[in-house]
Amino acid sequence: MTSWLVDMTSDPRRFPVVQHRHANGTLRAERDRTPEVVAHLGEPRVERWAYQCACGDVFVWERRAA
């Protein structure tokens, strides 16, 4: 069984610390440096940041522009 641990700070401009919990321990996931950006007319811009664990699993975190 695996699960993702996301530590959000109170500052919305900062990236969360993401860890991937495995049966035999927890590994820190590394964030890709370039987001996927989605912007539609009339809707706020959305950034999708990918975090990858050393095991190969990927977690996607979204940040919406105000």
Phi and psi restraints in degrees (range 20) as a CNS / XPLOR table:
assign (resid 1 and name C) (resid 2 and name N)
       (resid 2 and name CA) (resid 2 and name C) 1.0 -124.9 20.0 2
assign (resid 2 and name N) (resid 2 and name CA)
       (resid 2 and name C) (resid 3 and name N) 1.0 155.9 20.0 2
assign (resid 2 and name C) (resid 3 and name N)
       (resid 3 and name CA) (resid 3 and name C) 1.0 -152.0 20.0 2
assign (resid 3 and name N) (resid 3 and name CA)
       (resid 3 and name C) (resid 4 and name N) 1.0 158.2 20.0 2
assign (resid 3 and name C) (resid 4 and name N)
       (resid 4 and name CA) (resid 4 and name C) 1.0 -99.7 20.0 2
assign (resid 4 and name N) (resid 4 and name CA)
       (resid 4 and name C) (resid 5 and name N) 1.0 135.1 20.0 2
assign (resid 4 and name C) (resid 5 and name N)
       (resid 5 and name CA) (resid 5 and name C) 1.0 -111.4 20.0 2
assign (resid 5 and name N) (resid 5 and name CA)
       (resid 5 and name C) (resid 6 and name N) 1.0 120.6 20.0 2
assign (resid 5 and name C) (resid 6 and name N)
       (resid 6 and name CA) (resid 6 and name C) 1.0 -117.9 20.0 2
assign (resid 6 and name N) (resid 6 and name CA)
       (resid 6 and name C) (resid 7 and name N) 1.0 117.3 20.0 2
assign (resid 6 and name C) (resid 7 and name N)
       (resid 7 and name CA) (resid 7 and name C) 1.0 -101.7 20.0 2
assign (resid 7 and name N) (resid 7 and name CA)
       (resid 7 and name C) (resid 8 and name N) 1.0 101.5 20.0 2
assign (resid 7 and name C) (resid 8 and name N)
       (resid 8 and name CA) (resid 8 and name C) 1.0 -90.9 20.0 2
assign (resid 8 and name N) (resid 8 and name CA)
       (resid 8 and name C) (resid 9 and name N) 1.0 135.7 20.0 2
assign (resid 8 and name C) (resid 9 and name N)
       (resid 9 and name CA) (resid 9 and name C) 1.0 -88.9 20.0 2
assign (resid 9 and name N) (resid 9 and name CA)
       (resid 9 and name C) (resid 10 and name N) 1.0 172.5 20.0 2
assign (resid 9 and name C) (resid 10 and name N)
       (resid 10 and name CA) (resid 10 and name C) 1.0 -77.3 20.0 2
assign (resid 10 and name N) (resid 10 and name CA)
       (resid 10 and name C) (resid 11 and name N) 1.0 -14.4 20.0 2
assign (resid 10 and name C) (resid 11 and name N)
       (resid 11 and name CA) (resid 11 and name C) 1.0 -90.7 20.0 2
assign (resid 11 and name N) (resid 11 and name CA)
       (resid 11 and name C) (resid 12 and name N) 1.0 112.2 20.0 2
assign (resid 11 and name C) (resid 12 and name N)
       (resid 12 and name CA) (resid 12 and name C) 1.0 -67.3 20.0 2
assign (resid 12 and name N) (resid 12 and name CA)
       (resid 12 and name C) (resid 13 and name N) 1.0 -13.6 20.0 2
assign (resid 12 and name C) (resid 13 and name N)
       (resid 13 and name CA) (resid 13 and name C) 1.0 -81.3 20.0 2
assign (resid 13 and name N) (resid 13 and name CA)
       (resid 13 and name C) (resid 14 and name N) 1.0 -13.8 20.0 2
assign (resid 13 and name C) (resid 14 and name N)
       (resid 14 and name CA) (resid 14 and name C) 1.0 -90.9 20.0 2
assign (resid 14 and name N) (resid 14 and name CA)
       (resid 14 and name C) (resid 15 and name N) 1.0 151.3 20.0 2
assign (resid 14 and name C) (resid 15 and name N)
       (resid 15 and name CA) (resid 15 and name C) 1.0 -82.4 20.0 2
assign (resid 15 and name N) (resid 15 and name CA)
       (resid 15 and name C) (resid 16 and name N) 1.0 146.9 20.0 2
assign (resid 15 and name C) (resid 16 and name N)
       (resid 16 and name CA) (resid 16 and name C) 1.0 -74.8 20.0 2
assign (resid 16 and name N) (resid 16 and name CA)
       (resid 16 and name C) (resid 17 and name N) 1.0 158.2 20.0 2
assign (resid 16 and name C) (resid 17 and name N)
       (resid 17 and name CA) (resid 17 and name C) 1.0 -92.7 20.0 2
assign (resid 17 and name N) (resid 17 and name CA)
       (resid 17 and name C) (resid 18 and name N) 1.0 123.3 20.0 2
assign (resid 17 and name C) (resid 18 and name N)
       (resid 18 and name CA) (resid 18 and name C) 1.0 -114.7 20.0 2
assign (resid 18 and name N) (resid 18 and name CA)
       (resid 18 and name C) (resid 19 and name N) 1.0 130.4 20.0 2
assign (resid 18 and name C) (resid 19 and name N)
       (resid 19 and name CA) (resid 19 and name C) 1.0 -126.3 20.0 2
assign (resid 19 and name N) (resid 19 and name CA)
       (resid 19 and name C) (resid 20 and name N) 1.0 149.2 20.0 2
assign (resid 19 and name C) (resid 20 and name N)
       (resid 20 and name CA) (resid 20 and name C) 1.0 -111.6 20.0 2
assign (resid 20 and name N) (resid 20 and name CA)
       (resid 20 and name C) (resid 21 and name N) 1.0 115.0 20.0 2
assign (resid 20 and name C) (resid 21 and name N)
       (resid 21 and name CA) (resid 21 and name C) 1.0 -89.3 20.0 2
assign (resid 21 and name N) (resid 21 and name CA)
       (resid 21 and name C) (resid 22 and name N) 1.0 127.9 20.0 2
assign (resid 21 and name C) (resid 22 and name N)
       (resid 22 and name CA) (resid 22 and name C) 1.0 -115.1 20.0 2
assign (resid 22 and name N) (resid 22 and name CA)
       (resid 22 and name C) (resid 23 and name N) 1.0 170.0 20.0 2
assign (resid 22 and name C) (resid 23 and name N)
       (resid 23 and name CA) (resid 23 and name C) 1.0 -61.5 20.0 2
assign (resid 23 and name N) (resid 23 and name CA)
       (resid 23 and name C) (resid 24 and name N) 1.0 -29.7 20.0 2
assign (resid 23 and name C) (resid 24 and name N)
       (resid 24 and name CA) (resid 24 and name C) 1.0 -107.6 20.0 2
assign (resid 24 and name N) (resid 24 and name CA)
       (resid 24 and name C) (resid 25 and name N) 1.0 14.2 20.0 2
assign (resid 24 and name C) (resid 25 and name N)
       (resid 25 and name CA) (resid 25 and name C) 1.0 149.0 20.0 2
assign (resid 25 and name N) (resid 25 and name CA)
       (resid 25 and name C) (resid 26 and name N) 1.0 -179.9 20.0 2
assign (resid 25 and name C) (resid 26 and name N)
       (resid 26 and name CA) (resid 26 and name C) 1.0 -120.1 20.0 2
assign (resid 26 and name N) (resid 26 and name CA)
       (resid 26 and name C) (resid 27 and name N) 1.0 133.2 20.0 2
assign (resid 26 and name C) (resid 27 and name N)
       (resid 27 and name CA) (resid 27 and name C) 1.0 -116.6 20.0 2
assign (resid 27 and name N) (resid 27 and name CA)
       (resid 27 and name C) (resid 28 and name N) 1.0 141.6 20.0 2
assign (resid 27 and name C) (resid 28 and name N)
       (resid 28 and name CA) (resid 28 and name C) 1.0 -79.8 20.0 2
assign (resid 28 and name N) (resid 28 and name CA)
       (resid 28 and name C) (resid 29 and name N) 1.0 134.6 20.0 2
assign (resid 28 and name C) (resid 29 and name N)
       (resid 29 and name CA) (resid 29 and name C) 1.0 -91.0 20.0 2
assign (resid 29 and name N) (resid 29 and name CA)
       (resid 29 and name C) (resid 30 and name N) 1.0 142.3 20.0 2
assign (resid 29 and name C) (resid 30 and name N)
       (resid 30 and name CA) (resid 30 and name C) 1.0 -97.5 20.0 2
assign (resid 30 and name N) (resid 30 and name CA)
       (resid 30 and name C) (resid 31 and name N) 1.0 137.8 20.0 2
assign (resid 30 and name C) (resid 31 and name N)
       (resid 31 and name CA) (resid 31 and name C) 1.0 -87.4 20.0 2
assign (resid 31 and name N) (resid 31 and name CA)
       (resid 31 and name C) (resid 32 and name N) 1.0 135.3 20.0 2
assign (resid 31 and name C) (resid 32 and name N)
       (resid 32 and name CA) (resid 32 and name C) 1.0 -64.7 20.0 2
assign (resid 32 and name N) (resid 32 and name CA)
       (resid 32 and name C) (resid 33 and name N) 1.0 148.8 20.0 2
assign (resid 32 and name C) (resid 33 and name N)
       (resid 33 and name CA) (resid 33 and name C) 1.0 -81.3 20.0 2
assign (resid 33 and name N) (resid 33 and name CA)
       (resid 33 and name C) (resid 34 and name N) 1.0 -16.5 20.0 2
assign (resid 33 and name C) (resid 34 and name N)
       (resid 34 and name CA) (resid 34 and name C) 1.0 -122.5 20.0 2
assign (resid 34 and name N) (resid 34 and name CA)
       (resid 34 and name C) (resid 35 and name N) 1.0 124.6 20.0 2
assign (resid 34 and name C) (resid 35 and name N)
       (resid 35 and name CA) (resid 35 and name C) 1.0 -84.6 20.0 2
assign (resid 35 and name N) (resid 35 and name CA)
       (resid 35 and name C) (resid 36 and name N) 1.0 164.6 20.0 2
assign (resid 35 and name C) (resid 36 and name N)
       (resid 36 and name CA) (resid 36 and name C) 1.0 -91.7 20.0 2
assign (resid 36 and name N) (resid 36 and name CA)
       (resid 36 and name C) (resid 37 and name N) 1.0 125.0 20.0 2
assign (resid 36 and name C) (resid 37 and name N)
       (resid 37 and name CA) (resid 37 and name C) 1.0 -108.7 20.0 2
assign (resid 37 and name N) (resid 37 and name CA)
       (resid 37 and name C) (resid 38 and name N) 1.0 130.3 20.0 2
assign (resid 37 and name C) (resid 38 and name N)
       (resid 38 and name CA) (resid 38 and name C) 1.0 -121.1 20.0 2
assign (resid 38 and name N) (resid 38 and name CA)
       (resid 38 and name C) (resid 39 and name N) 1.0 125.7 20.0 2
assign (resid 38 and name C) (resid 39 and name N)
       (resid 39 and name CA) (resid 39 and name C) 1.0 -139.7 20.0 2
assign (resid 39 and name N) (resid 39 and name CA)
       (resid 39 and name C) (resid 40 and name N) 1.0 123.3 20.0 2
assign (resid 39 and name C) (resid 40 and name N)
       (resid 40 and name CA) (resid 40 and name C) 1.0 -116.8 20.0 2
assign (resid 40 and name N) (resid 40 and name CA)
       (resid 40 and name C) (resid 41 and name N) 1.0 150.1 20.0 2
assign (resid 40 and name C) (resid 41 and name N)
       (resid 41 and name CA) (resid 41 and name C) 1.0 -59.0 20.0 2
assign (resid 41 and name N) (resid 41 and name CA)
       (resid 41 and name C) (resid 42 and name N) 1.0 129.5 20.0 2
assign (resid 41 and name C) (resid 42 and name N)
       (resid 42 and name CA) (resid 42 and name C) 1.0 83.0 20.0 2
assign (resid 42 and name N) (resid 42 and name CA)
       (resid 42 and name C) (resid 43 and name N) 1.0 -3.7 20.0 2
assign (resid 42 and name C) (resid 43 and name N)
       (resid 43 and name CA) (resid 43 and name C) 1.0 -119.0 20.0 2
assign (resid 43 and name N) (resid 43 and name CA)
       (resid 43 and name C) (resid 44 and name N) 1.0 152.7 20.0 2
assign (resid 43 and name C) (resid 44 and name N)
       (resid 44 and name CA) (resid 44 and name C) 1.0 -67.7 20.0 2
assign (resid 44 and name N) (resid 44 and name CA)
       (resid 44 and name C) (resid 45 and name N) 1.0 151.4 20.0 2
assign (resid 44 and name C) (resid 45 and name N)
       (resid 45 and name CA) (resid 45 and name C) 1.0 -68.1 20.0 2
assign (resid 45 and name N) (resid 45 and name CA)
       (resid 45 and name C) (resid 46 and name N) 1.0 140.2 20.0 2
assign (resid 45 and name C) (resid 46 and name N)
       (resid 46 and name CA) (resid 46 and name C) 1.0 -122.3 20.0 2
assign (resid 46 and name N) (resid 46 and name CA)
       (resid 46 and name C) (resid 47 and name N) 1.0 128.2 20.0 2
assign (resid 46 and name C) (resid 47 and name N)
       (resid 47 and name CA) (resid 47 and name C) 1.0 -104.7 20.0 2
assign (resid 47 and name N) (resid 47 and name CA)
       (resid 47 and name C) (resid 48 and name N) 1.0 132.3 20.0 2
assign (resid 47 and name C) (resid 48 and name N)
       (resid 48 and name CA) (resid 48 and name C) 1.0 -113.0 20.0 2
assign (resid 48 and name N) (resid 48 and name CA)
       (resid 48 and name C) (resid 49 and name N) 1.0 115.8 20.0 2
assign (resid 48 and name C) (resid 49 and name N)
       (resid 49 and name CA) (resid 49 and name C) 1.0 -105.1 20.0 2
assign (resid 49 and name N) (resid 49 and name CA)
       (resid 49 and name C) (resid 50 and name N) 1.0 131.6 20.0 2
assign (resid 49 and name C) (resid 50 and name N)
       (resid 50 and name CA) (resid 50 and name C) 1.0 -99.3 20.0 2
assign (resid 50 and name N) (resid 50 and name CA)
       (resid 50 and name C) (resid 51 and name N) 1.0 132.8 20.0 2
assign (resid 50 and name C) (resid 51 and name N)
       (resid 51 and name CA) (resid 51 and name C) 1.0 -114.0 20.0 2
assign (resid 51 and name N) (resid 51 and name CA)
       (resid 51 and name C) (resid 52 and name N) 1.0 129.3 20.0 2
assign (resid 51 and name C) (resid 52 and name N)
       (resid 52 and name CA) (resid 52 and name C) 1.0 -117.0 20.0 2
assign (resid 52 and name N) (resid 52 and name CA)
       (resid 52 and name C) (resid 53 and name N) 1.0 131.6 20.0 2
assign (resid 52 and name C) (resid 53 and name N)
       (resid 53 and name CA) (resid 53 and name C) 1.0 -84.3 20.0 2
assign (resid 53 and name N) (resid 53 and name CA)
       (resid 53 and name C) (resid 54 and name N) 1.0 158.0 20.0 2
assign (resid 53 and name C) (resid 54 and name N)
       (resid 54 and name CA) (resid 54 and name C) 1.0 -62.0 20.0 2
assign (resid 54 and name N) (resid 54 and name CA)
       (resid 54 and name C) (resid 55 and name N) 1.0 -22.7 20.0 2
assign (resid 54 and name C) (resid 55 and name N)
       (resid 55 and name CA) (resid 55 and name C) 1.0 -77.6 20.0 2
assign (resid 55 and name N) (resid 55 and name CA)
       (resid 55 and name C) (resid 56 and name N) 1.0 -11.9 20.0 2
assign (resid 55 and name C) (resid 56 and name N)
       (resid 56 and name CA) (resid 56 and name C) 1.0 107.4 20.0 2
assign (resid 56 and name N) (resid 56 and name CA)
       (resid 56 and name C) (resid 57 and name N) 1.0 -14.1 20.0 2
assign (resid 56 and name C) (resid 57 and name N)
       (resid 57 and name CA) (resid 57 and name C) 1.0 -70.6 20.0 2
assign (resid 57 and name N) (resid 57 and name CA)
       (resid 57 and name C) (resid 58 and name N) 1.0 149.9 20.0 2
assign (resid 57 and name C) (resid 58 and name N)
       (resid 58 and name CA) (resid 58 and name C) 1.0 -123.3 20.0 2
assign (resid 58 and name N) (resid 58 and name CA)
       (resid 58 and name C) (resid 59 and name N) 1.0 136.9 20.0 2
assign (resid 58 and name C) (resid 59 and name N)
       (resid 59 and name CA) (resid 59 and name C) 1.0 -114.7 20.0 2
assign (resid 59 and name N) (resid 59 and name CA)
       (resid 59 and name C) (resid 60 and name N) 1.0 134.5 20.0 2
assign (resid 59 and name C) (resid 60 and name N)
       (resid 60 and name CA) (resid 60 and name C) 1.0 -111.4 20.0 2
assign (resid 60 and name N) (resid 60 and name CA)
       (resid 60 and name C) (resid 61 and name N) 1.0 126.4 20.0 2
assign (resid 60 and name C) (resid 61 and name N)
       (resid 61 and name CA) (resid 61 and name C) 1.0 -115.2 20.0 2
assign (resid 61 and name N) (resid 61 and name CA)
       (resid 61 and name C) (resid 62 and name N) 1.0 134.4 20.0 2
assign (resid 61 and name C) (resid 62 and name N)
       (resid 62 and name CA) (resid 62 and name C) 1.0 -108.1 20.0 2
assign (resid 62 and name N) (resid 62 and name CA)
       (resid 62 and name C) (resid 63 and name N) 1.0 139.1 20.0 2
assign (resid 62 and name C) (resid 63 and name N)
       (resid 63 and name CA) (resid 63 and name C) 1.0 -124.5 20.0 2
assign (resid 63 and name N) (resid 63 and name CA)
       (resid 63 and name C) (resid 64 and name N) 1.0 126.0 20.0 2
assign (resid 63 and name C) (resid 64 and name N)
       (resid 64 and name CA) (resid 64 and name C) 1.0 -100.0 20.0 2
assign (resid 64 and name N) (resid 64 and name CA)
       (resid 64 and name C) (resid 65 and name N) 1.0 134.4 20.0 2
assign (resid 64 and name C) (resid 65 and name N)
       (resid 65 and name CA) (resid 65 and name C) 1.0 -76.7 20.0 2
assign (resid 65 and name N) (resid 65 and name CA)
       (resid 65 and name C) (resid 66 and name N) 1.0 144.7 20.0 2
